[in-house]
Amino acid sequence: MYNVVILGIVSLLTDISTEMVYPLLPIFLTSSLGVSPAIVGVIEGIAESLASLLKVFSGYIGDKTKRKKELAIVGYGGSFLGKAVLLLAGSWGMVLLARMIDRLGKGIRTAPRDALIADAADPKARGRAFGLHRAMDTLGATVGVAIAYLLLTGSSAMSNEAFKRIFLLSMIPAMLGVLALFLVRQPRAAREGAKSLSFSWGKLNGKLKAFLILAFVFTLGNSSNQFLLLKASHLGASVPTVLLMYLVYNLSYGALSYPAGRFSDKVGRKRVLVAGYLIYALVYFAFARVSEASNLWLLFIVYGFYIAFTHGVEKALLADIAPADVRGTVMGLHATLVGVALLPASLIAGFLWDWLGAASPFYFGSIMGLAAALGLVYILRDETL
């Protein structure tokens, strides 16, 4: 579990950096740079999708070369570089470039890091291992949002300078996260050198392929979290209040991630995942219907339940059913499919918002969440996972 804890610390530091910035971006873009919600969707969709194309390749390279640690270091370095570019941003094009660099780094690091966690954990405790990692990751997110909130409330005005100061300070934990990665112990397989590796979609288990397709389809209705923040702002919540709502979401998510992962070790991944998708459907339906900003507090809390019940558990399920020699590749393929779907998902959400109103992307997401729950029940109907 040593590597799991160290990688959790790396994610904690990196998420402090990321979440100091991420919840501010839709407000920075719409208020300071004057762009529309559709442009927010374009930026998030392009950045996430292009970056995700790398995930399957980094997973494959990690499996083939056994140099997963080195790939993770390069990837986390992208988070630091992205913040540096964001500091210089004076147009939405520069914000897009910063987000692309940051997400490209995530695309490089995600699959090798997740494979390192799966390799380090006992097969019967993978839910616990991924849950612990997600909990530490989310603790970092919580701290990052709290720091951004304190810095904003300490500012005399919501200006470009206030935003840029936060962007500058976010580079510190990003760099510390990269340095912490050097403490990860290189798996023994890495010292054995590269090996011949063959990967084919056709050779994958039918249920694994169906789950990967389901994840892609569900993500079409799972647009960027920035639309949740934009909804809060649209209902009249101030910037500090939006940050506090996002902080509450992270606290909820972080508190439940480890228990949810451990629970999936006991009752099976399927039950926990189905519950998570159903929670998503209910929360997005409520986001579509809500008309008062004060009612959003509970919704952000319950939205954290969905993340806790799905993100780590999905990775544990993939680690359980993927062939061991291509585990990193499969986990990268999952991340790639989800990331590629984020481009149309964010574009759909942005244009639905502009054309049909603020409620429409949330109705669409609710329908997709219900479909995902039913689809997973069918795909794993004969499994005890």
C-alpha positions as MATLAB code, in Angstrom:
seq = 'MYNVVILGIVSLLTDISTEMVYPLLPIFLTSSLGVSPAIVGVIEGIAESLASLLKVFSGYIGDKTKRKKELAIVGYGGSFLGKAVLLLAGSWGMVLLARMIDRLGKGIRTAPRDALIADAADPKARGRAFGLHRAMDTLGATVGVAIAYLLLTGSSAMSNEAFKRIFLLSMIPAMLGVLALFLVRQPRAAREGAKSLSFSWGKLNGKLKAFLILAFVFTLGNSSNQFLLLKASHLGASVPTVLLMYLVYNLSYGALSYPAGRFSDKVGRKRVLVAGYLIYALVYFAFARVSEASNLWLLFIVYGFYIAFTHGVEKALLADIAPADVRGTVMGLHATLVGVALLPASLIAGFLWDWLGAASPFYFGSIMGLAAALGLVYILRDETL';
ca = [
       0.000    0.000    0.000;
       3.075    2.274    0.128;
       2.696    3.313   -3.500;
      -1.048    3.839   -3.028;
      -0.414    6.296   -0.179;
       2.371    8.158   -2.032;
       0.254    8.424   -5.179;
      -2.592    9.657   -2.994;
      -0.335   12.412   -1.645;
       0.675   13.338   -5.205;
      -2.982   13.594   -6.218;
      -3.779   15.553   -3.060;
      -1.164   18.191   -3.884;
      -2.087   18.322   -7.575;
      -5.776   18.679   -6.783;
      -5.070   21.525   -4.373;
      -3.529   23.267   -7.365;
      -6.253   22.316   -9.841;
      -9.225   23.139   -7.635;
      -7.807   26.531   -6.703;
      -8.393   27.317  -10.378;
     -11.072   25.036  -11.852;
     -14.243   26.398  -10.164;
     -13.194   29.954  -11.028;
     -12.733   29.354  -14.750;
     -16.385   29.586  -15.898;
     -16.758   32.812  -13.909;
     -13.403   34.165  -15.127;
     -14.394   33.365  -18.706;
     -17.934   34.781  -18.580;
     -17.361   37.803  -16.321;
     -13.769   38.868  -17.016;
     -13.374   37.728  -20.626;
     -17.029   38.101  -21.654;
     -17.595   34.723  -23.328;
     -20.897   32.802  -23.518;
     -21.780   29.452  -21.861;
     -21.402   27.830  -25.287;
     -17.724   28.894  -25.392;
     -17.247   27.455  -21.887;
     -18.569   24.175  -23.292;
     -16.264   24.376  -26.314;
     -13.191   24.963  -24.122;
     -13.975   22.130  -21.716;
     -15.020   19.731  -24.451;
     -11.944   20.281  -26.613;
      -9.494   20.231  -23.708;
     -10.903   17.075  -22.128;
     -11.406   15.153  -25.359;
      -8.062   15.898  -27.009;
      -6.233   15.049  -23.811;
      -8.138   11.811  -23.428;
      -6.857   10.529  -26.755;
      -3.514   10.032  -25.016;
      -4.846    7.914  -22.162;
      -5.101    4.629  -24.024;
      -1.641    5.166  -25.559;
      -0.010    6.041  -22.228;
      -1.636    2.974  -20.674;
      -0.318    0.779  -23.496;
       3.169    2.302  -23.307;
       3.182    1.800  -19.543;
       2.242   -1.870  -19.939;
       4.829   -2.402  -22.678;
       7.812   -0.533  -21.224;
       6.939   -1.005  -17.533;
       7.895    2.657  -17.029;
       4.648    3.740  -15.441;
       6.338    5.935  -12.832;
       8.200    7.964  -15.467;
       5.020    8.500  -17.485;
       3.242    9.691  -14.347;
       6.011   12.233  -13.667;
       5.708   13.654  -17.197;
       1.930   13.808  -16.870;
       1.869   15.583  -13.537;
       4.403   18.031  -14.912;
       1.734   19.057  -17.429;
      -0.459   20.279  -14.581;
       2.266   22.680  -13.481;
       2.904   23.930  -17.017;
      -0.815   24.474  -17.649;
      -1.064   26.779  -14.636;
       1.882   28.791  -15.940;
       0.115   29.349  -19.278;
      -3.151   30.225  -17.521;
      -1.323   32.944  -15.621;
      -0.645   34.665  -18.973;
      -4.185   34.233  -20.331;
      -5.861   37.394  -21.629;
      -8.298   35.714  -24.019;
     -10.388   32.561  -24.109;
      -7.950   31.101  -26.637;
      -5.156   31.234  -24.058;
      -7.453   29.665  -21.455;
      -8.151   26.875  -23.953;
      -4.399   26.360  -24.469;
      -3.814   26.242  -20.697;
      -6.633   23.737  -20.223;
      -5.327   21.602  -23.084;
      -1.820   21.432  -21.590;
      -3.232   20.623  -18.159;
      -5.541   17.927  -19.552;
      -2.824   16.509  -21.831;
      -0.802   15.973  -18.677;
      -3.763   14.194  -17.132;
      -4.073   12.104  -20.282;
      -0.467   10.952  -19.942;
      -0.560   10.190  -16.214;
      -3.995    8.704  -15.518;
      -3.687    5.150  -16.850;
      -0.103    4.492  -15.623;
      -1.000    5.881  -12.180;
      -4.158    3.775  -11.924;
      -2.233    0.701  -13.047;
       0.365    1.371  -10.334;
      -2.434    1.496   -7.760;
      -4.010   -1.731   -9.065;
      -0.624   -3.482   -9.064;
       0.115   -2.373   -5.485;
      -3.261   -3.407   -4.021;
      -4.478   -6.837   -2.949;
      -7.109   -7.988   -5.510;
      -9.668   -8.373   -2.699;
      -9.062   -4.809   -1.522;
      -8.900   -2.898   -4.796;
     -12.069   -0.992   -3.999;
     -10.486    0.131   -0.752;
      -7.240    1.132   -2.495;
      -8.962    3.183   -5.189;
     -11.339    4.604   -2.588;
      -8.405    5.733   -0.439;
      -6.750    7.344   -3.447;
      -9.970    9.145   -4.406;
     -10.450   10.300   -0.814;
      -6.951   11.823   -0.706;
      -7.465   13.307   -4.169;
     -10.692   14.918   -3.004;
      -9.156   16.145    0.238;
      -6.752   18.077   -1.972;
      -9.666   19.414   -4.007;
     -11.388   20.553   -0.811;
      -8.285   22.341    0.421;
      -7.799   23.961   -3.000;
     -11.348   25.321   -3.113;
     -11.028   26.562    0.477;
      -7.795   28.404   -0.358;
      -9.400   30.011   -3.427;
     -12.374   31.096   -1.323;
     -10.163   32.670    1.349;
      -8.076   34.467   -1.264;
     -11.169   35.803   -3.018;
     -12.876   36.997    0.143;
      -9.659   38.744    1.076;
      -9.686   40.695   -2.189;
     -11.131   44.165   -2.307;
     -12.697   43.540   -5.738;
     -13.339   40.731   -8.218;
     -10.707   41.743  -10.758;
      -8.358   40.066  -13.212;
      -5.583   40.660  -10.679;
      -7.456   38.659   -8.033;
      -7.893   35.747  -10.424;
      -4.269   35.902  -11.600;
      -2.949   35.918   -8.045;
      -4.772   32.642   -7.394;
      -3.484   31.184  -10.669;
       0.089   32.058   -9.614;
      -0.205   30.519   -6.145;
      -1.714   27.340   -7.608;
       1.639   26.552   -9.223;
       3.247   25.832   -5.824;
       1.334   22.652   -4.889;
       1.515   21.505   -8.535;
       5.314   21.530   -8.342;
       5.322   19.791   -4.940;
       3.147   17.044   -6.399;
       5.667   16.379   -9.172;
       8.506   16.187   -6.640;
       6.563   13.765   -4.421;
       6.278   11.334   -7.349;
       9.982   10.571   -7.102;
       9.208    8.757   -3.831;
       7.128    6.126   -5.641;
       8.851    2.752   -5.688;
       9.464    1.430   -9.170;
       7.575   -1.875   -9.589;
       9.830   -4.906   -9.964;
       8.490   -5.522  -13.471;
       9.958   -2.190  -14.573;
      13.443   -3.462  -13.818;
      12.847   -6.405  -16.140;
      12.577   -4.089  -19.141;
      10.117   -3.802  -21.997;
       8.248   -6.811  -23.346;
       6.303   -7.793  -26.424;
       2.658   -6.834  -25.961;
      -0.366   -7.396  -28.157;
      -3.688   -5.649  -27.601;
      -6.880   -6.164  -29.573;
     -10.414   -4.941  -28.925;
     -11.744   -8.234  -30.270;
      -9.895  -10.227  -27.597;
     -11.547   -8.413  -24.701;
     -14.266  -10.060  -22.641;
     -17.765   -9.251  -23.959;
     -18.928   -7.756  -20.654;
     -15.802   -5.602  -20.476;
     -16.452   -4.266  -23.982;
     -20.104   -3.607  -23.122;
     -19.107   -1.719  -19.971;
     -16.655    0.440  -21.916;
     -19.362    1.293  -24.473;
     -21.833    2.053  -21.668;
     -19.327    4.433  -20.062;
     -18.957    6.277  -23.369;
     -22.716    6.625  -23.928;
     -23.394    7.754  -20.347;
     -20.723   10.433  -20.591;
     -22.599   12.061  -23.472;
     -25.033   13.287  -20.814;
     -22.370   13.928  -18.183;
     -21.111   17.386  -19.115;
     -18.411   19.330  -17.302;
     -19.007   20.202  -13.643;
     -18.524   23.805  -14.709;
     -22.147   23.816  -15.860;
     -23.223   23.065  -12.293;
     -21.201   26.054  -11.133;
     -22.603   28.161  -13.946;
     -26.121   27.162  -12.878;
     -25.403   28.390   -9.350;
     -24.085   31.678  -10.701;
     -27.097   31.905  -13.053;
     -29.435   31.652  -10.051;
     -27.715   34.594   -8.377;
     -25.125   32.984   -6.122;
     -22.043   35.168   -5.607;
     -18.594   33.928   -6.635;
     -17.554   33.124   -3.020;
     -20.869   31.294   -2.505;
     -20.328   29.247   -5.666;
     -16.912   28.270   -4.322;
     -18.422   27.239   -0.998;
     -21.005   25.081   -2.779;
     -18.215   23.413   -4.706;
     -16.339   22.970   -1.433;
     -19.353   21.227    0.122;
     -19.508   18.907   -2.905;
     -15.850   17.998   -2.455;
     -16.307   17.362    1.269;
     -19.218   15.043    0.519;
     -17.301   13.236   -2.203;
     -14.126   12.934   -0.147;
     -15.877   11.674    2.987;
     -17.670    8.883    1.111;
     -15.017    7.748   -1.404;
     -13.166    5.354    0.906;
     -16.319    3.864    2.530;
     -17.912    3.422   -0.914;
     -14.836    1.643   -2.260;
     -14.623   -0.596    0.791;
     -18.366   -1.299    0.562;
     -17.927   -2.389   -3.071;
     -15.334   -4.952   -1.889;
     -18.052   -6.493    0.282;
     -21.302   -6.247   -1.711;
     -19.947   -6.072   -5.273;
     -19.103   -3.265   -7.681;
     -22.356   -3.573   -9.658;
     -24.681   -2.602   -6.804;
     -22.626    0.407   -5.819;
     -22.283    1.634   -9.416;
     -26.003    1.272  -10.159;
     -26.784    3.267   -7.019;
     -24.336    5.945   -8.160;
     -25.907    6.292  -11.613;
     -29.390    6.537  -10.089;
     -28.196    9.277   -7.725;
     -26.782   11.139  -10.726;
     -30.131   10.913  -12.547;
     -32.020   12.275   -9.532;
     -29.563   15.081   -8.843;
     -29.477   16.287  -12.442;
     -33.278   16.236  -12.584;
     -33.298   18.373   -9.443;
     -30.733   20.763  -10.963;
     -33.078   21.191  -13.911;
     -36.007   22.043  -11.633;
     -34.324   24.182   -8.961;
     -35.157   27.889   -9.043;
     -33.576   29.188   -5.834;
     -29.831   29.310   -5.199;
     -30.378   28.421   -1.539;
     -31.679   24.983   -2.574;
     -28.430   24.127   -4.345;
     -26.527   23.337   -1.151;
     -28.229   19.973   -0.709;
     -27.879   19.159   -4.402;
     -24.115   19.719   -4.351;
     -23.852   17.450   -1.290;
     -25.824   14.638   -2.947;
     -23.907   15.100   -6.192;
     -20.813   14.197   -4.188;
     -22.485   10.855   -3.381;
     -22.636   10.049   -7.101;
     -18.912   10.739   -7.578;
     -17.965    8.672   -4.511;
     -20.113    5.742   -5.642;
     -18.734    5.625   -9.182;
     -15.269    7.028   -9.879;
     -13.087    4.780   -7.731;
     -15.461    1.814   -8.018;
     -15.395    1.947  -11.828;
     -11.610    1.673  -11.758;
     -11.740   -1.222   -9.302;
     -14.232   -3.006  -11.586;
     -11.961   -2.496  -14.602;
      -8.976   -3.814  -12.635;
     -11.041   -6.875  -11.673;
     -12.174   -7.850  -15.175;
      -9.286   -6.645  -17.377;
      -6.492   -9.087  -18.331;
      -3.534   -8.435  -16.034;
      -0.976   -7.922  -18.812;
      -3.018   -5.143  -20.452;
      -4.637   -3.684  -17.339;
      -3.094   -0.259  -17.848;
      -4.142   -0.268  -21.496;
      -7.753   -1.134  -20.631;
      -7.890    1.515  -17.918;
      -6.455    4.002  -20.388;
      -9.000    2.950  -23.008;
     -11.813    3.561  -20.516;
     -10.434    7.007  -19.706;
     -10.044    7.754  -23.420;
     -13.613    6.772  -24.262;
     -14.974    8.838  -21.386;
     -12.788   11.792  -22.295;
     -13.636   11.700  -26.000;
     -17.332   11.704  -25.089;
     -16.789   14.868  -23.031;
     -16.379   16.943  -26.202;
     -19.882   16.289  -27.543;
     -21.214   16.203  -23.958;
     -19.986   19.707  -23.153;
     -20.946   21.010  -26.587;
     -24.433   19.532  -26.225;
     -24.808   21.050  -22.748;
     -23.571   24.464  -23.857;
     -25.800   24.677  -26.903;
     -28.833   23.230  -25.101;
     -28.352   25.962  -22.485;
     -28.134   28.686  -25.139;
     -31.009   27.410  -27.284;
     -33.515   25.839  -24.853;
     -32.630   27.352  -21.489;
     -30.569   26.524  -18.409;
     -32.673   23.492  -17.399;
     -32.351   21.525  -20.651;
     -28.792   20.097  -20.266;
     -29.726   18.797  -16.817;
     -32.855   17.028  -18.073;
     -30.713   15.392  -20.747;
     -28.122   14.312  -18.171;
     -30.830   12.860  -15.925;
     -32.144   10.678  -18.741;
     -28.636    9.421  -19.527;
     -27.982    8.603  -15.865;
     -31.132    6.470  -15.664;
     -30.194    4.739  -18.916;
     -26.708    3.970  -17.543;
     -28.149    2.381  -14.376;
     -30.490    0.152  -16.381;
     -27.754   -0.681  -18.870;
     -25.308   -1.768  -16.163;
     -27.920   -4.017  -14.537;
     -28.388   -5.722  -17.911;
     -24.693   -6.008  -18.807;
     -23.712   -7.561  -15.453;
     -26.954   -9.476  -14.917;
     -25.156  -12.810  -14.518;
     -22.230  -11.462  -12.518;
     -21.647  -11.214   -8.768;
     -19.144   -8.362   -9.226;
];
